[in-house]
Amino acid sequence: MGAETLIAAVLIVVGIAGIILPVLPGLILVLAGIAVWAVPRGDALGWSVLGIAVAIVVLGSVAKYLLPGRRLRDSGVPGRTIAAGAVLGVVGFFVIPVVGLFLGFVLGVYLAERGRLRTHELAWPSTRGALVAVGWSVVIELLTGLLAAGVWIGALVLG
């Protein structure tokens, strides 16, 4: 095993850990790891694996934002509530490292819905929907990272 392969493996593992604990840019690290392996090779296998991994990450990143957001909108959560969640999520990201983005998003949705609907009982279904959306977002991103890593592992085995 060459140095590039070892560095790539470490970056991929750290990237997948960064997806689960969002301190690090997980998918970017997974792609960086694959690129560290693919670019020095300079052959068709390396470039193909990198291209496939980039396509997987782009599609997964789009799905990560579109699918959970669509589910929220379909469940009746207004756009301004989602926007409030997004704003508080960004604030939370800087205030509470690791989990602040998710906590801030859910808290923002709850506070916006509580202000709009006036009771906890009416605001809770939207908040539960936000929790489900956050969960799906993490699952989609994790599956994306694992699929890209799987393509790389497949290339190691075959190549």
VOLOKE-929856 format. One line per field, with one value per residue: residue number from 1; x, y, z of N, C-alpha, C in turn; chain; residue in three letters. Coordinates in steps of 0.2 Angstrom, whole numbers, plus 2048, in hexadecimal, padded with zeros to 3 digits. Layout:
BEGIN
resi (NUM, ...)
n_x (X, ...)
n_y (Y, ...)
n_z (Z, ...)
ca_x (X, ...)
ca_y (Y, ...)
ca_z (Z, ...)
c_x (X, ...)
c_y (Y, ...)
c_z (Z, ...)
chain (A, ...)
resn (ALA, ...)
***
This chain:
BEGIN
resi (1, 2, 3, 4, 5, 6, 7, 8, 9, 10, 11, 12, 13, 14, 15, 16, 17, 18, 19, 20, 21, 22, 23, 24, 25, 26, 27, 28, 29, 30, 31, 32, 33, 34, 35, 36, 37, 38, 39, 40, 41, 42, 43, 44, 45, 46, 47, 48, 49, 50, 51, 52, 53, 54, 55, 56, 57, 58, 59, 60, 61, 62, 63, 64, 65, 66, 67, 68, 69, 70, 71, 72, 73, 74, 75, 76, 77, 78, 79, 80, 81, 82, 83, 84, 85, 86, 87, 88, 89, 90, 91, 92, 93, 94, 95, 96, 97, 98, 99, 100, 101, 102, 103, 104, 105, 106, 107, 108, 109, 110, 111, 112, 113, 114, 115, 116, 117, 118, 119, 120, 121, 122, 123, 124, 125, 126, 127, 128, 129, 130, 131, 132, 133, 134, 135, 136, 137, 138, 139, 140, 141, 142, 143, 144, 145, 146, 147, 148, 149, 150, 151, 152, 153, 154, 155, 156, 157, 158, 159)
n_x (804, 803, 809, 800, 7F4, 7F2, 7F1, 7E6, 7DC, 7DC, 7D7, 7CB, 7C4, 7C5, 7BD, 7B0, 7AE, 7AC, 7A0, 797, 79A, 798, 7A5, 7AF, 7B1, 7A9, 7A6, 7AE, 7BA, 7BA, 7BA, 7C6, 7CF, 7CD, 7D2, 7DF, 7E4, 7E1, 7E6, 7F4, 7F6, 7F1, 7EB, 7DF, 7D6, 7D8, 7D3, 7C6, 7C0, 7C1, 7B9, 7AD, 7AB, 7AA, 79E, 795, 796, 792, 784, 77F, 781, 778, 76C, 76C, 768, 75C, 753, 74F, 74B, 740, 737, 734, 72E, 723, 71C, 716, 71D, 721, 72B, 732, 733, 73C, 747, 74A, 74E, 75A, 761, 763, 76A, 776, 77B, 77C, 785, 791, 791, 78F, 79A, 79B, 78D, 785, 780, 775, 76D, 76A, 763, 757, 753, 750, 746, 73C, 73A, 736, 72A, 723, 721, 719, 70E, 70A, 709, 711, 70D, 708, 713, 71C, 71A, 720, 72D, 731, 731, 73C, 746, 746, 749, 756, 75C, 75B, 762, 76F, 771, 770, 77B, 785, 783, 787, 795, 799, 796, 79F, 7AB, 7AA, 7AB, 7B8, 7BF, 7BB, 7C2, 7CF, 7CF, 7CD, 7D6)
n_y (7FA, 80B, 81B, 825, 81E, 81A, 827, 82C, 822, 826, 833, 831, 829, 832, 83C, 835, 834, 841, 844, 83D, 843, 853, 85C, 85D, 860, 854, 84D, 854, 850, 843, 843, 849, 840, 835, 83C, 83E, 832, 82F, 839, 839, 82C, 82E, 826, 81E, 817, 81D, 82A, 828, 822, 82D, 836, 830, 830, 83E, 841, 839, 83F, 84C, 84A, 844, 84F, 858, 851, 850, 85C, 85F, 855, 853, 860, 861, 858, 85E, 86A, 864, 85E, 869, 873, 884, 88E, 899, 895, 88A, 892, 899, 88F, 88B, 897, 898, 88B, 88E, 898, 890, 886, 88D, 891, 885, 879, 86B, 865, 870, 875, 86C, 86C, 87A, 87C, 874, 87A, 886, 884, 87F, 88B, 894, 88E, 88D, 89B, 89E, 895, 895, 88B, 87E, 871, 872, 876, 86C, 861, 866, 869, 85C, 857, 85E, 858, 84C, 84F, 854, 848, 840, 847, 846, 838, 836, 83D, 835, 829, 82D, 830, 824, 81C, 822, 81F, 812, 810, 813, 80A, 7FE, 801, 7FF, 7F2, 7EC, 7F2)
n_z (800, 7FB, 800, 7FB, 7FB, 808, 80E, 808, 80D, 81A, 819, 814, 81E, 828, 822, 821, 82F, 832, 82C, 834, 841, 83F, 83E, 836, 824, 81D, 810, 807, 80C, 80A, 7FC, 7FA, 7FF, 7F5, 7EA, 7EE, 7EC, 7DF, 7D6, 7D5, 7CF, 7C2, 7B8, 7AE, 7B7, 7C3, 7C0, 7BC, 7C8, 7D0, 7C9, 7C9, 7D7, 7DA, 7D3, 7DA, 7E7, 7E3, 7DF, 7EB, 7F4, 7EF, 7F0, 7FE, 802, 7FB, 7FC, 80B, 80D, 805, 80A, 816, 811, 80B, 815, 81B, 821, 821, 816, 81C, 829, 827, 822, 82E, 836, 82F, 830, 83E, 83F, 839, 842, 84D, 849, 84B, 858, 860, 85E, 853, 855, 854, 848, 845, 851, 851, 846, 848, 854, 84F, 846, 84F, 857, 84E, 849, 855, 858, 84D, 84E, 85C, 866, 86F, 86C, 85F, 858, 859, 850, 844, 848, 84B, 83E, 839, 840, 83B, 82E, 82F, 834, 828, 81F, 825, 823, 815, 811, 818, 811, 804, 806, 80A, 7FF, 7F5, 7FB, 7FA, 7EC, 7EA, 7F2, 7EB, 7DF, 7E4, 7E7, 7DB, 7D3)
ca_x (800, 807, 808, 7FA, 7EE, 7F1, 7EF, 7DF, 7D8, 7DB, 7D3, 7C4, 7C2, 7C3, 7B7, 7AA, 7AD, 7AA, 799, 793, 79B, 79A, 7AA, 7B3, 7AD, 7AA, 7A6, 7B4, 7C0, 7BA, 7BC, 7CD, 7D3, 7CD, 7D6, 7E6, 7E6, 7DF, 7E9, 7FB, 7F5, 7F1, 7E9, 7D7, 7D3, 7D8, 7CF, 7BF, 7BE, 7C0, 7B3, 7A7, 7AA, 7A8, 797, 791, 796, 78D, 77D, 77D, 780, 772, 767, 76C, 764, 756, 74E, 74C, 747, 73A, 733, 732, 729, 71D, 719, 713, 722, 722, 732, 735, 735, 742, 74C, 74B, 752, 760, 765, 765, 76F, 77D, 77D, 77D, 78C, 797, 790, 790, 79D, 799, 786, 781, 77C, 76F, 769, 768, 75E, 751, 750, 74D, 73F, 737, 739, 732, 723, 720, 71F, 714, 708, 709, 709, 716, 709, 707, 71A, 720, 71B, 725, 734, 732, 732, 742, 74B, 746, 74D, 75D, 75E, 75B, 768, 776, 771, 771, 782, 789, 783, 78B, 79C, 79B, 796, 7A5, 7B0, 7A9, 7AE, 7C0, 7C1, 7BA, 7C8, 7D5, 7CF, 7CD, 7DC)
ca_y (800, 811, 821, 828, 81A, 81B, 82E, 82C, 81F, 82A, 839, 82E, 827, 838, 83F, 832, 835, 848, 844, 83B, 849, 858, 861, 85E, 85F, 84D, 84B, 857, 84C, 83C, 844, 84B, 839, 832, 840, 83D, 82B, 82E, 83D, 836, 826, 831, 821, 81E, 814, 823, 830, 825, 822, 834, 839, 82D, 832, 845, 840, 836, 845, 852, 848, 843, 855, 85B, 84D, 851, 862, 860, 850, 855, 866, 860, 855, 863, 86E, 860, 85D, 86F, 878, 88A, 890, 89E, 890, 887, 897, 89B, 889, 88C, 89C, 895, 886, 891, 89A, 88A, 883, 891, 891, 87E, 875, 864, 863, 876, 876, 868, 86F, 880, 87B, 871, 87F, 88C, 882, 87F, 892, 897, 88B, 88F, 8A2, 89E, 891, 897, 886, 878, 86B, 873, 877, 866, 85D, 869, 867, 855, 856, 861, 853, 846, 852, 854, 841, 83E, 84B, 842, 831, 837, 83F, 830, 824, 830, 82F, 81C, 81A, 825, 81B, 80B, 810, 814, 803, 7FA, 802, 7FC, 7EB, 7EA, 7F5)
ca_z (800, 7FB, 804, 7F9, 7FD, 810, 810, 805, 811, 820, 818, 813, 824, 82C, 81F, 823, 836, 831, 82A, 83A, 845, 83A, 840, 830, 81E, 81C, 809, 804, 80E, 806, 7F5, 7FA, 7FF, 7EF, 7E6, 7EF, 7E9, 7D7, 7D1, 7D4, 7CB, 7BC, 7B3, 7AD, 7BD, 7C8, 7BE, 7BC, 7CF, 7D2, 7C6, 7CC, 7DE, 7D9, 7D1, 7E0, 7EC, 7E1, 7DF, 7F2, 7F7, 7EC, 7F3, 805, 804, 7F8, 7FF, 811, 80D, 801, 80F, 81B, 80E, 809, 81C, 81C, 824, 81D, 814, 821, 82E, 825, 822, 835, 838, 82B, 833, 845, 83E, 837, 848, 851, 847, 84D, 85F, 863, 859, 852, 855, 854, 842, 845, 856, 850, 841, 84B, 858, 84B, 843, 854, 859, 848, 849, 85C, 857, 848, 850, 862, 86B, 86E, 868, 857, 855, 85A, 849, 83F, 84B, 84A, 837, 838, 843, 836, 828, 831, 834, 821, 81C, 827, 820, 80E, 811, 81A, 80C, 7FF, 808, 80A, 7F8, 7F2, 7FD, 7F7, 7E5, 7EB, 7F4, 7E5, 7DB, 7E7, 7E7, 7D4, 7CF)
c_x (804, 805, 801, 7F4, 7ED, 7EF, 7E7, 7DA, 7D7, 7D6, 7CB, 7C1, 7C0, 7BD, 7B0, 7A8, 7AA, 7A3, 795, 794, 79D, 79E, 7AE, 7AE, 7AD, 7AA, 7AC, 7BA, 7C0, 7BC, 7C4, 7D1, 7D3, 7D2, 7DD, 7E9, 7E6, 7E4, 7F1, 7FB, 7F5, 7EE, 7E1, 7D3, 7D2, 7D3, 7C8, 7BC, 7BD, 7BA, 7AD, 7A5, 7A7, 7A0, 793, 790, 791, 786, 77B, 77D, 77A, 76C, 766, 768, 75D, 751, 74B, 748, 740, 735, 730, 72C, 722, 719, 716, 717, 723, 72A, 735, 737, 73C, 748, 74E, 750, 759, 764, 768, 76A, 776, 77F, 780, 784, 792, 797, 792, 793, 79A, 791, 782, 77D, 775, 76A, 766, 762, 757, 74E, 74D, 747, 73A, 735, 734, 72B, 720, 71D, 719, 70D, 706, 709, 70F, 713, 709, 70E, 71E, 720, 720, 72C, 736, 734, 739, 747, 74B, 74A, 754, 760, 75F, 761, 76F, 776, 773, 779, 787, 789, 787, 792, 79E, 79B, 79C, 7AB, 7B0, 7AC, 7B5, 7C2, 7C0, 7C0, 7CE, 7D5, 7D0, 7D4, 7E2)
c_y (806, 816, 824, 824, 81A, 822, 82F, 828, 823, 830, 836, 82C, 82D, 83C, 83C, 833, 83D, 849, 842, 841, 84F, 85E, 862, 85D, 858, 84B, 84E, 853, 845, 83D, 846, 844, 836, 835, 83F, 836, 82B, 833, 83B, 830, 829, 82C, 822, 81B, 81A, 828, 82E, 825, 829, 837, 836, 82F, 839, 845, 83E, 83C, 84A, 850, 847, 84A, 859, 858, 84F, 857, 862, 85B, 852, 85B, 866, 85D, 85A, 868, 86A, 85E, 864, 874, 87E, 88B, 894, 89A, 88D, 88C, 899, 895, 889, 891, 89A, 890, 889, 894, 895, 887, 887, 891, 88A, 87A, 86E, 863, 86A, 877, 872, 86B, 875, 880, 879, 876, 885, 88A, 882, 886, 895, 895, 88D, 896, 8A2, 89B, 892, 892, 881, 873, 86C, 874, 871, 862, 860, 868, 860, 853, 859, 85C, 84E, 849, 852, 84D, 83E, 841, 847, 83B, 831, 839, 839, 82A, 827, 82F, 828, 81A, 81C, 821, 814, 80B, 810, 80D, 7FE, 7FB, 7FF, 7F5, 7E8, 7EC, 7F3)
c_z (800, 7FF, 802, 7FB, 804, 811, 80D, 80A, 818, 81F, 817, 819, 828, 829, 821, 82B, 836, 82F, 830, 83F, 841, 83D, 83A, 82A, 81B, 814, 806, 806, 80B, 7FF, 7F5, 7FB, 7F9, 7EA, 7E7, 7ED, 7E1, 7D3, 7D0, 7CF, 7C4, 7B6, 7B3, 7B3, 7C2, 7C6, 7BE, 7C3, 7D1, 7CF, 7C8, 7D3, 7DE, 7D8, 7D6, 7E5, 7EA, 7E1, 7E6, 7F5, 7F5, 7F0, 7FB, 807, 801, 7FB, 806, 811, 80A, 806, 814, 817, 80D, 810, 81E, 820, 81F, 81B, 819, 827, 82D, 824, 829, 837, 835, 82F, 83A, 844, 83D, 83E, 84D, 850, 84A, 855, 863, 85D, 859, 850, 854, 84E, 843, 84B, 855, 84B, 844, 850, 854, 848, 849, 856, 854, 848, 850, 85B, 852, 84B, 858, 868, 86A, 86A, 861, 854, 855, 853, 844, 842, 84A, 843, 836, 83B, 83E, 830, 829, 831, 82D, 81E, 81E, 824, 819, 80D, 813, 814, 806, 800, 807, 803, 7F4, 7F4, 7FB, 7F0, 7E5, 7ED, 7EF, 7E0, 7DD, 7E6, 7DF, 7D0, 7D2)
chain (A, A, A, A, A, A, A, A, A, A, A, A, A, A, A, A, A, A, A, A, A, A, A, A, A, A, A, A, A, A, A, A, A, A, A, A, A, A, A, A, A, A, A, A, A, A, A, A, A, A, A, A, A, A, A, A, A, A, A, A, A, A, A, A, A, A, A, A, A, A, A, A, A, A, A, A, A, A, A, A, A, A, A, A, A, A, A, A, A, A, A, A, A, A, A, A, A, A, A, A, A, A, A, A, A, A, A, A, A, A, A, A, A, A, A, A, A, A, A, A, A, A, A, A, A, A, A, A, A, A, A, A, A, A, A, A, A, A, A, A, A, A, A, A, A, A, A, A, A, A, A, A, A, A, A, A, A, A, A)
resn (MET, GLY, ALA, GLU, THR, LEU, ILE, ALA, ALA, VAL, LEU, ILE, VAL, VAL, GLY, ILE, ALA, GLY, ILE, ILE, LEU, PRO, VAL, LEU, PRO, GLY, LEU, ILE, LEU, VAL, LEU, ALA, GLY, ILE, ALA, VAL, TRP, ALA, VAL, PRO, ARG, GLY, ASP, ALA, LEU, GLY, TRP, SER, VAL, LEU, GLY, ILE, ALA, VAL, ALA, ILE, VAL, VAL, LEU, GLY, SER, VAL, ALA, LYS, TYR, LEU, LEU, PRO, GLY, ARG, ARG, LEU, ARG, ASP, SER, GLY, VAL, PRO, GLY, ARG, THR, ILE, ALA, ALA, GLY, ALA, VAL, LEU, GLY, VAL, VAL, GLY, PHE, PHE, VAL, ILE, PRO, VAL, VAL, GLY, LEU, PHE, LEU, GLY, PHE, VAL, LEU, GLY, VAL, TYR, LEU, ALA, GLU, ARG, GLY, ARG, LEU, ARG, THR, HIS, GLU, LEU, ALA, TRP, PRO, SER, THR, ARG, GLY, ALA, LEU, VAL, ALA, VAL, GLY, TRP, SER, VAL, VAL, ILE, GLU, LEU, LEU, THR, GLY, LEU, LEU, ALA, ALA, GLY, VAL, TRP, ILE, GLY, ALA, LEU, VAL, LEU, GLY)
***
